[in-house]
Amino acid sequence: MRRLAVTAATALLTAATLTGCGVLDKATDTPTPTGGAAAAASSAPTPTKSAAAVNLPDICTLLTKADVNRLTGQRVTLMTNEGGATSGARYCQWQLSSGQLDVTVNIETRDQFDVQNKDAKQVDGIGEAAYSLAGHLYVYADGKVVDVYATSASTDAANLKVEQRTAEAVLPKLA
């Protein structure tokens, strides 16, 4: 009996938590997008319903190995071309001689992007809006979010500079 009560309480708490976070749509119990800040927890954020009308390019084709070498100061040792599970979310990862560089691009509205974790730090001078959170740089521009994660430099500040240069190189190629 006690095990049944614990199981029921756990199920109820899980459902309440997911509904409160916007992960489940209250009317249909289907997953819904949770915005830019939630992308930190996922390498492939969920695109919006309108994303089907937009096709993003293969991210691995936007930057050459030479581009990545220049942006990071490291040599590319392996490229993982995920290619994207949907037309509204694409991903590429480069393993480097020291560290890695990940670039994810997905479709979001500005309202979705503006839902941020309280620990997010605004980053000026790139895209329409940008912030740094949990080692990632998120940049919003023209209905797209570029999420860049770099571990190629020796400090967080230096990695942020790599992320900014990378986003600046990717953004014009998405237009």
QUIWOUR-V957280 format. One record per residue. N is the residue number from 1. RES is the residue in one letter. PHI is phi as a letter, one per 20 degrees, with the letter a starting at -180 (999 if undefined). Layout:
# QUIWOUR-V957280
N:RES:PHI, N:RES:PHI
This chain:
# QUIWOUR-V957280
1:M:999, 2:R:f, 3:R:f, 4:L:f, 5:A:f, 6:V:f, 7:T:f, 8:A:f, 9:A:f, 10:T:f, 11:A:f, 12:L:f, 13:L:f, 14:T:f, 15:A:f, 16:A:f, 17:T:f, 18:L:f, 19:T:f, 20:G:f, 21:C:e, 22:G:n, 23:V:f, 24:L:d, 25:D:f, 26:K:f, 27:A:f, 28:T:c, 29:D:l, 30:T:d, 31:P:f, 32:T:c, 33:P:f, 34:T:d, 35:G:n, 36:G:f, 37:A:f, 38:A:f, 39:A:f, 40:A:f, 41:A:e, 42:S:c, 43:S:e, 44:A:c, 45:P:g, 46:T:f, 47:P:f, 48:T:f, 49:K:f, 50:S:f, 51:A:f, 52:A:g, 53:A:e, 54:V:d, 55:N:d, 56:L:e, 57:P:f, 58:D:f, 59:I:f, 60:C:f, 61:T:e, 62:L:f, 63:L:c, 64:T:f, 65:K:g, 66:A:f, 67:D:g, 68:V:f, 69:N:g, 70:R:f, 71:L:f, 72:T:d, 73:G:m, 74:Q:c, 75:R:e, 76:V:f, 77:T:d, 78:L:a, 79:M:d, 80:T:d, 81:N:e, 82:E:f, 83:G:m, 84:G:o, 85:A:f, 86:T:c, 87:S:f, 88:G:d, 89:A:b, 90:R:c, 91:Y:b, 92:C:b, 93:Q:c, 94:W:d, 95:Q:e, 96:L:d, 97:S:g, 98:S:b, 99:G:n, 100:Q:b, 101:L:c, 102:D:d, 103:V:c, 104:T:c, 105:V:c, 106:N:b, 107:I:e, 108:E:b, 109:T:e, 110:R:f, 111:D:f, 112:Q:f, 113:F:f, 114:D:f, 115:V:e, 116:Q:c, 117:N:f, 118:K:f, 119:D:e, 120:A:f, 121:K:d, 122:Q:f, 123:V:c, 124:D:e, 125:G:n, 126:I:b, 127:G:m, 128:E:f, 129:A:a, 130:A:b, 131:Y:b, 132:S:d, 133:L:b, 134:A:l, 135:G:n, 136:H:d, 137:L:d, 138:Y:d, 139:V:c, 140:Y:d, 141:A:b, 142:D:l, 143:G:n, 144:K:c, 145:V:d, 146:V:d, 147:D:d, 148:V:d, 149:Y:c, 150:A:c, 151:T:c, 152:S:e, 153:A:d, 154:S:e, 155:T:c, 156:D:f, 157:A:f, 158:A:f, 159:N:f, 160:L:f, 161:K:f, 162:V:f, 163:E:f, 164:Q:f, 165:R:f, 166:T:f, 167:A:f, 168:E:f, 169:A:f, 170:V:e, 171:L:g, 172:P:f, 173:K:e, 174:L:e, 175:A:f
